[in-house]
Amino acid sequence: MKNYEEINQKIQHMIQQIEPYATEDTLFDIQQINKNFSMKIEDFYREGRKLNIGVIGRVKAGKSSFLNTLLFHGEEVLPKAATPKTAALTKMEYSDQNRVVIEFYSMEEWDGIEEDAKLGDKNEVTKSARELVEMARSRAIAVSEILQRGNLDKTFEEYTELLQFLNDYVGENGAYTPLVKSVVIYMNREEFKDISIVDTPGLNDPIPSRTLRTKEFIEVCDVVFFLSRAGSFLDMNDWELLCKQLPQKGVKKMVLVASQYDSGLRDVLKKEEKSSIFKNKPGWMSQEKSASKADNLPDAKKIVEESLGRRVKEKIASFKEQTYTAGHEMILKILKECEKPLLVSSRAQDMALKEYEDYSTEERADYKYWKGFLSPEHMKEEFLAIGNFDEVQAVYAAIKEEKQRLLEEKQREFIPKVYEELRNYFSDLQRQTEFYIECLQANDKDSLEEKQRFFESKINAIKADVMEVFGDTIEKIKLQKLDVNRTLRDMSIDAAKLEMHTGTETHHGSSTTYKFNFGPIHLGAQTEHYTYTTTYTYLAASDALEQITAYGKGAASAIEEVFRQTVELKAYRRKLLETVIRNFDAADQDFDANYFRIIVQNALNVIEFPEVHINVDRELEEIGKQFSGEIKNSADQDRFRNLLSNTVEKLYASMITKVDETISGFQSGMMSVQATLCDDILEKVSKEFESIKAAVADKKTEIEKNSKYLSVIKSIQNEL
């Protein structure tokens, strides 16, 4: 602990050295590095310290399903939350007694949420706050009464009891969900000894208090399972979360998981049956030249595995080129461990462990699809292979076995990592200060004002060029609307088709003959028993339920894919950066493109592809109320067909509306980014000009002051 105290003292000494010259933001940043370092040391050496394992991923990545399959053999112990506002940080640990602790927001935190809610849809935080407050009101929750009681601690015996309880507090439609901040589940299970597993809502959670809790946990996290959906593997949102938002400083090992592997396979599999409503569902892999369609499962597996592996390597190679990224080497070291992602499917694994009778409606729809590729006698084995949880279990077991080594390595790296973080920070600070001194030396007030006027004269040209870039994309999306509507129409036609099944019935009968017949008198009766079968045709109510479920899933994916196909963010960033730079090439021979690169990057970081949710529960309930089992009567069959056709038609109409709403929302977001980008450039550069002009007024003093500042920075770097 003596060495750690010395680090604290050194950092405080660094702060004292630069305090006469540094800005408040700089001093805060260095204090924060010290604070995080102290927090990690305090956590690491506390009594009963466990191996902290986190499960990270965006909404719909399948984190809860992954943990349910990994830890509870597919039982839905952890409820699935469909949106960030209904997600809570859930921790699982060992205890002699099975119990669950619900942590609510404090009254102070809820008051803050209500204040944010009054601001309406100003931003994601205020929008989510308003939704939480409205959820609480609509469910008539006695907020003050519940929050003043404090945390809730309850014991349980069976998982079913736990699930029912948790659904009320963290389920999407739970009675108290809006008020819950986090959950701790204690279980009397040997495999939980010495480890703490956390299912996080993700760092894209719009509720600040939960995001803070997640970040605090990851700062002291030892191992991370990072989940990214196979069908949209490491897209822009995932990559930003993985490299930019995810604090890597405390993570000793990261396991990259391509979740929903079954969906990725579907993207490249040919389905010859015309009734397959998934035939128009594209995936990013199908866009790659090397990822041609496959006729069989082995070929599809090979295509997906190669595509995902290639994608990871391309991402890492691209990251290597971004030399300006803070903590570059530290992050790269962890990313290199992820070159071979684990391909898993919780759905396939769960289906392998159950009988068909126990399948959910969605699982039955999946089973119907996979029958076209898997032989009935090997169905379970193939599902296990697609699920691939044997490999996950092996990695998980190895991590637990490596606990001591991982913690020892982490202990050895505390000081090197904080030094590396400080070196990166002071290196950036040195570049900024050198650039500032050069500006002072090369300019006077008149020249700076001339350059500022030149810049301001160019901002309108920048706005026009940026508007053109964004406008082209929006027009492409609008054109894609016709294609997606056609796709949804084709899918609706397939969803409304019903296949006639043939069944057989066995009949039993008998006939009696007599050996002697004397008029009305018969003697010597002999009875023969016989059986015969007849065939009949019928419609299955389960087919309609499966097709409606599959239609909802396939339509949501098709709508989302429009945006992924049309907007390629890497090309977008390049085009926008070129647009900005093109307008300034003549301004200054020493113009630094990096000056604007981060502004452009930050603007693009807020672009999120829409997450489309299509709920078909009402339609399923309506069909289930009227029909079940086999429908044999021709009149009933006609009614059944009409009901399905009308239901699909209504769904199609609602989906067309969903397409319009999604495009409109995305367009608004893009227009906001467009305006923000130009405003940010203008504001940032104008502030720089004003700052330098103010400094130029006393040029000699400012150069002397910043030269001393630079000397102190270099001295600190030498010490590091």
N, C-alpha and C positions, 0 to 999 in steps of 0.2 A: 504493500500500500504506500510505502515511502516514495517509490518511483512515481506513482500516480499523483501524489501531492506535489512532487517536483514539477510535473507537467502543468498542473493548475497554476503553480507559482510562475512558471515560464510564460504561460499564456497571459496571465495578469501583467507580467513585466512587459510583454509585447504591446499590450493595450496601453500601458503607461507611456511607452516609447512613442507610439504613433498618435496618442490622444491630442497633442497640440496641433496636429495637421489633418487628421482624418475626419470624415463626415460622421454624423450620428449613425447612419445606416451601416457604415463600415465597422464601427465599434460594436454595434448590435450583432452583426454577423459573426464576429470573432467571439463575442460573449456566448453566442448560441452554440458555436462549435465546442466551447468549453463546457457549457451546460449539458449538451448531449453526451459529451465524454464522461462527465461526472455521473449522469444518470445511468449510463451503461455500466460503469464501474460499481455503482451502488447496487444495481440490479444483479450483476454477476456474482457478487460476493455475499448476497443476502442468504440467510439460512434457508435450506430446503430448495435452493435454486434448481429448476428443472431444465430440460432441453426444450426450448421454445420452438415449436413448429407452426408455421403460418401457411394458410391456403389463400392465395391471392388471385384475383381475376375480376374481369368486368361483369356486370349484370348479364345473365343468360350464359355465362361460361360454364355453368354446371357445378359450382363449388360444393353446394349442399348435397347434390346427388353423388358427387365424387366421394365425399366423406361418408355419406350413408352407405355406399357400397363398400368402401374401404374398411370402415369400422363396425358397421352394423349389418353386414351381409344383405344389404339392399332394403332393409326396413327403413321407412321414411321417418326416422327419428328427428332429423333436422328439417323443419319446414322450408319449402322453397319460396323465396321472396322474388316476385316478378319485377319489382322496381327498386331503385336505391332508397326511396323514402320509406319502404317497408322492411328494409334490411337492418339487422343489428349485428354487432360484433359478438360472436358466440365462442366461448372458451370451454374446452373439455379437459378435466383433470381427474386424478384418482382421489377416492375417499373411501373410508370404511363403510359409509352410508350413502346410498343413492339419494341425491338431492339436487335441486336446481335453484339458483339464485337469480332473480330478475332485478336488474338495476334500472331504475327510472331516471328521467331527467330531474334535475333539481328544480325547485320553483324559480330560481334565478335564471336557469337555462331556458325554461319554458316561457318566462316573461320575455326573454330575448327573441325566442322563436315567434311569439305573438307580435312583437314590435316589427320584426322583419316581414311578417305576413301582411302588415298594413301597407307595405310598399308595393304590393301586387306582384306583377310579373317582371319587375325591373331586371332581375338576373336569376340564375339558377338557384341561388341560395334563397332569395325572397319568394320565388315561385314555389319551391319545395316547402318552405315554412308555411306558406298560405295553404298548401295542400294538406299538410299535417294538421293545421288548426281546423280546417274544414272537415277532415276525417274525424277528429275528436268531437266536433260539434254534431256531425251527422250520426255518430254512434252514441250521442247523449252521455259522454263520459264525464263523470264528476272529477275533473282534472285536479283541482286543488285538494280535494279529499284524498285522492289516490297518491299524489306526489308528496303530500305531507306525511303519509304513512312511512315513506322511505322504502328501502329494498324489501323484496318479497322472497322468503326462503321456504321451500316446500320439499318434502321427501316424496319419493315414488318407488314403486315396486317393479313395475313392468314398463317396457318401452311404449306400449300402447297408451298407458296412463300418462307418460311423459309427453308423447306426441300430442295428445288431446289438450294437455295443459299448455304446451308451447304454442300451439295454434292460436290460442286466445291472446297470447302476448307478443308473438313475433310473426304469426301467419299473415298472409296478405290481407285477409278479411278479419283478422283477430279483433276482439272487442277492445283491447287495450294497446294494440300495436303502435299507435302514434306516440305513445308516451315512453316507450322502452328504448333505452340507450344501449344496453348490453346484457348478455346472459352468460352465466357460468353453470355448466352441467358437471356435477361430481358423480363419478360412477365407481362402484366396487368391482373393478376389472383389473386384473394383474397387468395387462398390456398397457394400461394408462399410468403405471407407476413411473415416476421420474421424468415424465414428459408432460407438456402442456400444448394442446392443439387448438388453434384458433381459426375459425371460419370468419373471414373478414367481409364486410360489405363492399370493400374495394375503395381505392383511393379516389375514385370518381364519385364518391358519395357526396351529394349536395348538402348534407347536414354537417356544418362545420365541426360540431362537438364530436360526432362519430368519426369524421375524417381525422381529427386530432388524435382520438384514441387509437385509431388504426396506425397512424404514423408513429405514435409513441410506442406501440407494440412492436412495429417493424424495426425501430431503432434498437430494440433489445432482442430481436428475433435471431435465432441461430440457423434455422433451415426454412426455406420457402418452397412450396409447391406452387408454381405459377401456371394457371390454366388459361389456355387460349383455344377457342373453338377451331376444330380441324377445317371446317368449311370456309372460314375466313381467317386463317391462321396468321398470327402476328400482323394484323392489319394496323393502320396508323394509330388507332386508339390504343390497342394493346401495346404497341411498341413504345408509344409515349409513356404509358403507365409503367412499363418495364424499365425503361432507361432514364426517364426524366423525373417522374413523380415518385418512383419507388426508392426510398432511401436505402442504399446498398451498404451503408457503413457497418451495420450490425450483422449482416447476413454472412454466414460462413459457407453455406452451400445452397445452391438453388437447383431445383428439378423442374425442367420445362415440360409441361403436359399438354399434348394436343387432345383436348376433350372432344366428346361427341364424334369419335372416329367413324361410327356407323354413318353419320351424315356426310362426312368427307368421302366415304366409299360410294355413297349414292350419287355424288356429284359426277363420278367418272364411269359409273356402270351403265351399260346399255340396258334398257328395259324394252323388250320386244312387244310386250303385251300393250295393246292400245288403251287398256283401261287404267294404265298407271298414270295417276295425276301428278307424279313427280317428274315426268319426262321433260318438262320445260324448266325445271329448277336448276339454274346454273350455279357453278361455284368458281372461286378464283382459280382453282387448279385446272378447270376445263379451258381457261383462257391461255394457258401456257402451251407452247408448241409441242413440248415433250409430253404433255399430259393428255394424250388422245384417249378416246373412250375405250373401255374394256368390255369384253364379252363375258368375262368370268371373274369370280372373286379373287383368285390368286393374282391375276394381272392387275386388277383394281388396287389390291394391297400394295403391289410393287410401285404403281404409279403414285399413289398417295404418299407412301414412305419416301420415295425419291423426291417428290415435289416439296414435301415439308422439310426434309433435310436440306435441300437446295435453298429453300427460302431462309432458313436460319443462317446458313453460311453467307448468303447475300446480305442479310441484315447486319451481320457482324462485320462483314467487309465494308459496308457502307458506314457503319459506326466508326470504324478505324480511321476513315477519312475525315471525320468531324473532330479535328484536333482541338477545336476551341471548347469542347465539352468539358465542364468541370468534373473532376474525379474520373477522367477518361480511363486511365490504366486500372483503377480500382474496379470500375464497372466491367471493363473488358475481361478481366481475369475471371469474374463470375460468369459472364456470358459464354466464355469458351467451354465451360462445363455443360452448356446446354445445346451443343452442336447436334446431339442425337436425342430429339424429344421422345417422350413416352407417348405412344398412341393408345388411347383408352376410350372405352364406351361404357358408361355406367348402365345405360339402357340395355345393351346387349348382355352384359354380365348379369344383371338382375333377371333378365328373361331366361338365361341359362339355368338359373337356380330355382325357377318356378315351373309349375305345370300350367298348361294353356288355360285351364279353368280359373286360375288365379290371376291371369293377365288383366291389366287395365284396358280400357277402350283403346288408348293410344298404342299400347303394346300389341294388341290384336291387329291393329292396322299395320304396324311394323312387321309382325309375323306374316301377314298376308303378302307383303312386299317381298320379304326375304325367301318365301317359298319358291320364288322364281329362280333363285340362285343356290339354295342349299338343299341337300338331300334330306328327307325326313328322318332317316335313321342316324344322320350325323348332325342334326340341327343344334343340339345342345353343345356339342364339342365345337362347332363353328362359332356359336355365340360366345363361348368362353374365349376362343381365339381372338374374336373381334373386341371383346371386353378387355382382354389383356391385363387383368388385375393380378395375375400371378407375378408379372414383372413388377407391377406397382408394389405388391406386398413384399417382394424381394428387396426392392429399393428402400421401402419403409423399414423393414427389419434390419437392413444393413445400417441405416441411419441410427436406429436405436442402439445397435451394437457399437456403433462408432461414437456414441455420446461422449465418452471420456476424452477420446482423441480430438473430437471437434471442439469441445470446450477448452481443452488444453491449447490447441492451436489458436483459438479465439483469444485466449488469455495472452498468448505470446504476441498477438498482432494488435492489441489495443494501442500500444504506444506507436508502432510503425504506421498504423492507419491514421491516427490523429495527426502525426507529423506529415503524412502524405496529403491529408486534407488541408492542413495549414499551408504546405508548400504550394498546392494548387491555388489556394485563395490569394496568397501573397504574390504569386507569379502573375495572376490576372491583375492584381492591384499595381504591380510594377509596370505592366504594359499600359494600363490606363494613365498612370502618372507620367510616364515617358511621352505618351501621345499628347497629354495636356501641356507639358513643357514645350514640346515641339510647336504646338499651335501658338503658344505665347510668343515664342522666339520668331516665328515666321510671319506674324501678323501684327498690325496695329489696328486701332479702332476703325479707321476709315476703310481699310481693306476688309475687315470683318463685316462691316455694315454693307459693303458692296457684295460680298459673298452671300450674306443673308438675303439681300434683295434678289440676287440671282436665284437662290434656292426657292424663295417664296414665289418667284415668277414661274418656277418649274413645277410647283406643287399641283397646279391645275392640270398640267400635262400628265403628271403622274396619275392623278385621279381619273383622267379620261382613259389612260392606258389600262389601269387596274380595273376600271369599270368594264372595259372591253373583255378582259380575261375572265372576270366573273360572269359577265353577260353571256359569253360563249358557252360556258358550262351550264348555266341555267337553261339556255335554249336547248342544249343537248338533252337535258333531263326532261324537258317538256316534250321533246320528240320521242323520247323513250316511253313516255306515258302511253302512247298508242300501242307500243309493243307489249307493255306489261298488261294493259287492259285486254289485249288479244289473248295473252297467256292465261290471264284469270278466266276469260270466257272459255277457252279450251279446257282448262282445268274443271270449270263448273259443269261442262258437258260430260266429262268423264265421271265427275263426282255424282251426277244424277243417274248414271247408267246402273242398272241392277242385273246381275247375272242370275239366270234361272238355274236352280240346283235340282238334281234328281235324287229322290229318296226311294227306299224300298220298305214295304211292309210285309210282314210274315203273317199268314192266316192259317188257322187250324180248323179242320172239319172232320166229319166222319160220315160213313154210309153203312147202312145195315141191309143185309140180304138174308133170306130164309131158305132153308133146305127143303121144307115142305110147305106147300101152300094149298089149303083146302078151303076155297072160298074166302070167307072173312077170317078164317083161322090160319095162323102162320106158326110153324114150328121150326126149331133148329136155327135160331137167329145167329147170324155171324156179322160182327161189326168191325169195319176196317177204318183206322184213323189215318189221316193224311194231312200234309201241309203244302202250302203253295205261296208264292210271293207275287206281289204286284208292285209296279213302279208308279211314282207320282212326281209331279214337279212342284217346287215351292220357292218362295223368296225368303231370304234370311234377314231378320231385323238387324242382326249384328253387322251385316254388310253396310247398311246405311249409316250406322253409328261410326263404323271404322272409316268410311269414305268422307263423312262430314269432318271428323277429326283430322284426317290426312289433308283434306282441302284447306282447313284453317292453317295448318302448319306449312303446307307447301305455298300457299298464297303469301303468308308473312315473309317467307324466305325469298320469294320472287320479287316482292316489293322492295325489300332491303337490298337485293342484288342490283337493282337498277342504279342505285347510288354508288355502289362499290365498282361497278363496271364503268360508270361515266366519269367519276372523280378519281383521278390518280394523283395522290397528294405529292409524290416525289416530283412529278412533272410540273405540278401546280407551283410548288415552292420555287423550282428553277425558273419557271416562266415569270412569276411575280418578282423574283430577285432581279432577273434580267431587265424587267420593265423599269424597276427603280434605278438600277445602275445606268441603263441606257440614257436616262435623262440627266445624268451628272458627269458623264465621261469628259465633257469639255470643261467642266468647272474647275478641276484641280488635277494636276498630274499625279499627285500623291493621294488621290481619292482611295479610301479603304472600303472595299466591298463588305468586309466583316462588320463595318459600322451598322449596316442595315440588315444584315443576315438574321440577327437574333430578333429584330422587330418583326420581320416577315415570318420567321419560325413561330414566334409567340402568337401571332395572329392566326396562323394555320392550326396551332395546337387546340384552339377552342372549337374547331370544326369537328362535329361528331356525326357519324353516319346514323341515320334513324334506326331505333330499335322498335320494330313493329310487333304489336301484340293483337292477335285476333282471337277473341273468346267465343267459343261455340257451345258453351255449357247450356245455354238456353235452348238452342236448336236440338241438342242431344236429349235434353229433358222432354221436349215436346214430342219427339219421335218415340222415345221410350215410354211415354204415358199411353200412347195409342197402340203400339205394336211391340211384340216380343216373340222370340222363338221363330218357328217356321210358319210361314203364311201360305196356306194351301188354297183357300177359296179364291176363285177368280175375281169375284167382286172386291174382296179384301185386298187382293193384289193390285187391282186398279187404284183403290184408295191409297194404298201404300206408295205406289209409284207417284201418284199426284202429290202426296204429302212431301216426299223426298224432292220432287222437282220444284215445288213451290218454295221449300226450305232453302234449296241451293240457289234459286233465283233471288230470294231475299238476301242471302249471304253475299251473292255476287254484287248486288246493288250496294250493300254496305261496304264491300271491299273497294268498289270504284270510288266511293266517298272517301274511304281511308287513303287511297292513292292520292286523291286531290289534297287532302289534309296534310299528308306526309310531304308531298312536293311543296306545298305552300309553306309549311313550317321550315323545311330545309332551305327554301329560297329566302325566307326572312332571315334565317341564320347567316346565310352567305352574304346577304346585303349588309347585315350588321357587321360582319367581319370586314367586308370591303370598306365600310365607312370607318371602322375602328383602325384598320391598317393605315389609311391615309392620315387620319387624325393623329395616330401614334407617331408616325414619321414626322409630321409637322411639329407636334408638341415636343418630341424628344430633341429634334435638331434645333428648334427655336430656343429651347432651354439651354442647350449646349452653347449656342451663339451668345445668348445673354450672359451666361456664366463666364465665358471667355472674354467677352467685351468688358464686363465688370472687372475682371482680373487685369486686362490690358491697361485699364485706367491707371493702375499702379503696377505696371509691367515688371519693373525691376524687383520690387518687393515680392511679387507673386512667384517670379522665377526662383528667387533665392529661397523662399519658403518651400516650394515644391521640390527644389533640388535637395534641400535638407530632408524632406519627406522621402524622396527617392533613396537617399543615402541610408536612412533608417530602415526602409523596406529591404534594401539589399543586405544590410547588416543582419536583419532578422532571418533572411533567407540563408545566409551563410551559417547562422546558428542552427537552422533546421537541417 
